């Protein structure tokens, strides 16, 4: 027997064994109602259509029930807040003159502006509930001096005061906080280039300045209207803004879930 014929005999059985895998198996799978991929993985059958339909229907029912429960609570909470809300008179009257207020719904910050000679003054306060909101029992040890503070003195308003003398001129920026009626300056920045601040020297530690220099900076901002009257208004305004933004949040979330 020639070598070629011997090779042909050896290969022929392989071809006959391999052929059913490529030709006959799809036919068997089709006859049994299964796809080729299902037969190839050991004959696993897909779930009947009625089972899949029932599962989808159950999932929709659970989703509707959960959405209905959430909508009910959101609506009840919103109605309660609207019934109990009333804007304080000093907030409705607006800021102390000559300040003007910018307060956009949905924005966390409020901005007060005024002119002082050739200067443009802006005071920006960001809504931060933890900064002036309720204090927790674990915040201070029992018997500490903090226990004697009332709610107003325990509250805090953080503010950024900017002083400009023209759009293209340098900016003096003062970071400050108010506890009760006291205003405390944290830092004084002087920005020569308002568009690039990363590599600029931002000023010394304020508490390390000479005490007289610190006092003069405090007089500087008070002369521009950042005083007790403004701080008192800010406390009431931010508390009112918290309430208004919470009601707006409830309304927007309810609308989203209802869609």
Secondary structure, DSSP 8 states (H G I E B T S, - for coil): --HHHHHHHHHHHHHHHHHHHHTHHHHHHHHTT--HHHHHTTS-----HHHHHHHHHHHHHHHHHHHHHHHHHHHHHHHHHHHH----HHHHT-SSTT-EEE--TT-SEEEEEEEETTEEEEEEEE--HHHHS---GGGS-TTSGGGG--HHHH--EEEEEEEESSTTS-EEEEEEEEETTEEEEEEEEEES-TT--TTS-----GGGS-HHHHHHHHHHHHHTT-SHHHHHHHHHHHHHHHHHHHHHHHHHHHHHHH-
